[in-house]
Amino acid sequence: MGEWYVEYEIQVNRPGLLGDIASLLGMLRVNIITINGVDGGHRGMLVRTEDDDQIKRFELIASTMETIQVKKIREPKLRDILAVRHGRYIQRDIDDRKTFRFIRSELGVLVDFMAELFKQEGHKLIGIRGMPRVGKTESVVAASVCANKKWIFLSSTMIKQTVRNNLAGDEFSRDNIFILDGIVTRKSGDERHMQLVREMMGMPSIKVVEHPDMFVQHSEYDMEDFDYIIELRTDPDQEITYEMMEKNHMMSDRGPMGGFGSFNF
């Protein structure tokens, strides 16, 4: 038994078209799991069949139909599953295929996307770019909850500046989601923190780095080490810059006596 993603473009939109396609699949003993519009006149379907040859027969028959044009038939990718679930494709960078773009009004889709990544086993390094207060950390935490995973902050400014230099007990589990702020970690002068980061990087687990571009500066890591890059903006035209973010981090670093400090534990 196999699952397939089928996408077709409507050439002639007439009443009963969907019923005709569903009937054809039914006669071929192909079950429709989910169907939805995914891009303008395109419809996407997740289907299941006990005989994969029936999918080839469907493709052959559909090629003779004037009302539709089959665009994709393949084993479903994560983007296909989410497209059918949410009714549209996640925006992907044309030049850098591992970069995915979201805006703040799409937080639900972003959380769903990351949750599916978090459910996968093994090493995965995910970078997330975005300006302050756009929803980066909250989305990562929400995705961890959806994936039923525990999240561990190695460095963060979510509530107060946090720099961890050790973990204890089940915090070392490879099933956890490890989150760090690339700016805070880069500015940390604590070698124990950096050693902890290196240890986590070597574990077969999910790691999420906010501000990955800043994280790789003056470190042994580079952007090629990342499996996915997520960009989150307030609107599609917002520019992601680091000058203001670094100033914000400098201000949050200053203690009551004007010096710099962090909360190590």
PLY file of the C-alpha trace (Angstrom):
ply
format ascii 1.0
element vertex 265
property float x
property float y
property float z
element edge 264
property int vertex1
property int vertex2
end_header
0.00 0.00 0.00
1.39 3.39 -0.98
0.49 7.06 -0.59
0.79 9.52 -3.45
0.47 13.22 -4.02
-1.53 14.11 -7.13
-1.84 17.70 -8.37
-3.81 18.78 -11.39
-4.66 22.07 -13.05
-8.26 22.74 -14.03
-8.55 23.50 -17.75
-12.35 23.61 -17.97
-14.08 24.33 -14.67
-17.52 22.81 -14.97
-20.02 21.46 -12.42
-19.35 17.86 -11.43
-15.67 17.86 -12.40
-14.47 16.87 -8.94
-17.08 14.13 -8.80
-15.85 12.74 -12.12
-12.28 12.59 -10.89
-13.31 11.02 -7.59
-15.37 8.41 -9.46
-12.43 7.61 -11.73
-10.13 7.13 -8.76
-12.77 5.02 -7.05
-13.07 2.70 -10.05
-9.29 2.29 -9.96
-9.51 1.45 -6.23
-7.56 4.57 -5.27
-8.79 6.17 -2.05
-8.72 9.95 -1.62
-7.35 10.88 1.82
-7.45 14.67 1.46
-8.17 17.13 -1.34
-7.86 20.91 -1.45
-7.08 23.81 -3.74
-3.36 24.54 -3.50
-2.63 27.31 -6.00
-5.22 29.21 -8.01
-6.71 26.69 -10.44
-4.64 23.81 -9.05
-6.03 21.07 -6.81
-3.88 18.75 -4.73
-4.83 15.32 -3.41
-3.27 12.84 -1.06
-4.36 9.38 -2.17
-3.72 5.81 -1.09
-3.76 2.61 -3.10
-2.81 -1.03 -2.58
-1.61 -1.28 -6.18
0.72 1.50 -7.32
0.09 0.53 -10.96
-3.39 2.03 -10.56
-1.77 5.45 -10.16
-0.08 4.99 -13.53
-3.44 4.03 -15.03
-5.02 7.15 -13.57
-2.25 9.29 -15.06
-2.77 7.67 -18.47
-6.54 8.18 -18.42
-6.23 11.75 -17.07
-3.88 12.63 -19.93
-6.80 12.11 -22.36
-9.15 14.43 -20.41
-9.63 17.95 -21.73
-10.88 19.29 -18.40
-7.70 18.78 -16.35
-3.95 18.60 -16.79
-1.99 16.48 -14.30
1.00 18.48 -13.02
2.51 16.24 -10.33
2.27 12.62 -9.27
4.85 11.62 -6.67
5.38 10.26 -3.20
4.21 13.09 -0.92
6.81 15.53 0.36
6.31 17.61 3.49
5.45 20.67 1.36
2.78 18.63 -0.46
1.18 17.48 2.78
1.09 21.02 4.17
-0.19 22.45 0.87
-3.21 20.14 0.96
-3.69 20.74 4.68
-3.57 24.55 4.46
-4.69 25.17 0.89
-1.46 26.64 -0.48
2.21 25.97 -0.92
4.83 27.30 1.50
6.96 29.93 -0.22
10.42 28.61 -1.03
13.48 30.57 -2.15
14.15 29.99 -5.84
17.94 30.17 -5.51
18.36 28.59 -2.07
16.02 25.62 -1.92
16.50 25.06 1.81
15.13 28.54 2.65
11.39 28.88 3.40
9.61 32.22 3.87
6.64 33.10 6.07
4.89 36.27 7.21
3.39 36.83 10.65
-0.19 36.15 9.48
1.01 32.64 8.52
2.20 31.60 11.99
-0.22 28.66 12.00
1.35 27.25 8.85
4.85 27.90 10.19
4.12 26.09 13.45
2.69 23.15 11.52
5.75 23.07 9.24
8.23 23.09 12.11
6.21 20.55 14.11
6.46 18.08 11.22
10.23 18.66 11.10
10.47 18.19 14.88
8.70 14.82 14.66
11.48 13.45 12.47
14.32 11.55 14.14
18.03 12.29 14.01
20.15 15.38 13.55
18.58 18.43 12.00
19.91 22.00 12.22
17.29 24.68 11.59
18.00 28.41 11.40
15.28 31.03 11.79
15.72 34.67 10.73
13.48 37.56 11.68
13.30 40.93 13.39
12.46 41.24 17.11
8.91 40.50 18.26
7.86 38.90 14.98
7.11 35.55 16.66
10.26 33.44 16.14
10.70 31.98 19.62
6.98 31.61 20.24
6.62 29.66 16.99
9.45 27.29 17.89
7.96 26.64 21.34
4.46 26.13 19.88
5.85 23.69 17.29
7.61 21.76 20.07
4.29 21.44 21.90
2.54 20.27 18.72
5.28 17.68 18.16
5.01 16.59 21.82
8.67 17.44 22.39
10.38 19.13 25.33
12.25 22.32 24.45
15.51 23.42 26.07
16.91 26.97 25.79
20.70 27.01 25.57
20.65 30.79 25.11
17.73 33.17 24.84
16.34 36.65 25.53
12.71 35.52 25.66
12.14 36.56 29.29
15.60 37.53 30.47
18.99 36.92 28.93
19.83 33.28 29.50
23.14 31.54 28.81
23.31 27.90 29.81
26.65 26.26 30.54
25.37 22.87 31.72
22.37 20.60 31.49
21.09 17.98 33.89
18.96 14.85 33.91
16.61 14.33 30.99
17.66 17.67 29.46
20.37 15.68 27.63
17.78 13.58 25.79
18.18 13.51 22.01
14.37 13.72 21.81
14.44 17.31 23.08
14.41 20.43 20.91
17.48 22.58 21.64
17.03 26.31 21.01
19.68 29.01 21.03
19.90 32.67 20.16
22.79 33.14 17.74
23.53 36.71 18.86
23.61 35.85 22.56
25.76 32.76 22.00
28.18 34.64 19.72
28.65 37.40 22.30
29.03 35.00 25.23
32.56 34.82 26.54
31.79 31.72 28.59
33.80 28.81 27.20
31.60 26.40 29.18
28.60 27.64 27.22
30.40 27.17 23.91
31.44 23.67 24.93
27.81 22.87 25.71
26.79 24.21 22.30
29.41 22.02 20.60
28.17 19.02 22.52
24.58 19.66 21.43
25.66 20.18 17.82
27.19 16.71 17.88
24.04 15.04 19.16
21.59 13.36 16.74
18.80 15.75 17.71
16.89 18.82 16.51
18.64 22.15 17.02
17.03 25.54 16.26
19.23 28.63 15.97
17.67 32.08 15.94
19.78 34.57 13.96
21.89 31.87 12.25
23.91 34.45 10.26
25.21 35.95 13.50
25.78 32.53 15.05
28.22 31.44 12.35
30.34 34.59 12.67
33.65 33.83 14.40
32.64 30.18 14.93
33.54 26.80 13.49
30.08 26.54 11.88
28.86 27.96 8.57
25.57 28.32 6.74
26.14 25.09 4.82
25.72 23.20 8.09
22.03 24.19 8.24
19.43 21.80 6.85
16.63 24.40 6.79
16.52 28.20 6.96
13.21 29.81 7.92
12.57 33.52 7.39
9.73 35.17 9.30
8.61 38.72 8.50
5.81 41.03 9.56
5.05 41.56 5.86
6.66 40.31 2.62
8.65 43.53 2.11
10.21 43.73 5.57
14.02 43.75 5.52
15.81 41.57 8.07
18.79 43.56 9.41
21.05 42.90 12.38
22.27 46.35 13.43
19.19 47.18 15.50
19.00 43.64 16.90
22.58 43.82 18.16
21.85 47.18 19.81
18.80 45.66 21.52
20.90 42.77 22.78
23.55 45.17 24.09
20.91 47.07 26.05
19.46 43.86 27.49
23.00 42.82 28.54
23.52 45.85 30.77
23.08 45.14 34.42
21.94 47.66 37.08
25.55 48.89 37.53
26.07 49.48 33.83
28.23 46.40 33.27
27.45 43.34 31.22
26.09 40.17 32.67
24.20 37.00 31.87
22.18 34.48 33.77
24.29 31.31 33.91
22.92 28.15 35.47
0 1
1 2
2 3
3 4
4 5
5 6
6 7
7 8
8 9
9 10
10 11
11 12
12 13
13 14
14 15
15 16
16 17
17 18
18 19
19 20
20 21
21 22
22 23
23 24
24 25
25 26
26 27
27 28
28 29
29 30
30 31
31 32
32 33
33 34
34 35
35 36
36 37
37 38
38 39
39 40
40 41
41 42
42 43
43 44
44 45
45 46
46 47
47 48
48 49
49 50
50 51
51 52
52 53
53 54
54 55
55 56
56 57
57 58
58 59
59 60
60 61
61 62
62 63
63 64
64 65
65 66
66 67
67 68
68 69
69 70
70 71
71 72
72 73
73 74
74 75
75 76
76 77
77 78
78 79
79 80
80 81
81 82
82 83
83 84
84 85
85 86
86 87
87 88
88 89
89 90
90 91
91 92
92 93
93 94
94 95
95 96
96 97
97 98
98 99
99 100
100 101
101 102
102 103
103 104
104 105
105 106
106 107
107 108
108 109
109 110
110 111
111 112
112 113
113 114
114 115
115 116
116 117
117 118
118 119
119 120
120 121
121 122
122 123
123 124
124 125
125 126
126 127
127 128
128 129
129 130
130 131
131 132
132 133
133 134
134 135
135 136
136 137
137 138
138 139
139 140
140 141
141 142
142 143
143 144
144 145
145 146
146 147
147 148
148 149
149 150
150 151
151 152
152 153
153 154
154 155
155 156
156 157
157 158
158 159
159 160
160 161
161 162
162 163
163 164
164 165
165 166
166 167
167 168
168 169
169 170
170 171
171 172
172 173
173 174
174 175
175 176
176 177
177 178
178 179
179 180
180 181
181 182
182 183
183 184
184 185
185 186
186 187
187 188
188 189
189 190
190 191
191 192
192 193
193 194
194 195
195 196
196 197
197 198
198 199
199 200
200 201
201 202
202 203
203 204
204 205
205 206
206 207
207 208
208 209
209 210
210 211
211 212
212 213
213 214
214 215
215 216
216 217
217 218
218 219
219 220
220 221
221 222
222 223
223 224
224 225
225 226
226 227
227 228
228 229
229 230
230 231
231 232
232 233
233 234
234 235
235 236
236 237
237 238
238 239
239 240
240 241
241 242
242 243
243 244
244 245
245 246
246 247
247 248
248 249
249 250
250 251
251 252
252 253
253 254
254 255
255 256
256 257
257 258
258 259
259 260
260 261
261 262
262 263
263 264
